[in-house]
Amino acid sequence: MIQRKQTVFLLLACILALVCLFMRLQWIDVLQGVSAVLSAYTIFEYKRRLFQARLCIVGLFVIFAWYIGLAVLEGTAGLVESLPMVNAILIFMARKGIISDEKLVRAADRIR
């Protein structure tokens, strides 16, 4: 469902993770690939909103695991290292949209 704002956020997060993956190719960057695949998979789980919200949380944990692994290995920060933080913000905004959709659906069910 491309008309949902969280789908746009997740699509941007997927694209951004792929850009980060191809800008730096190291073994720790496999987590960026996992983040991209997870964001793409989350888009197609639009019928199960609560599961979609949980996948967003998993995606955030993957991004933070990447940051922790990068801090242990290199200890530096540059442009490529700051892009996944934008990715995390996009995933967080997508999760917020998913939760608001779920609240809207539950409110509509109560009215029926």
Order of alpha helices (4+ residues) and beta strands (2+ residues): alpha-alpha-alpha-alpha
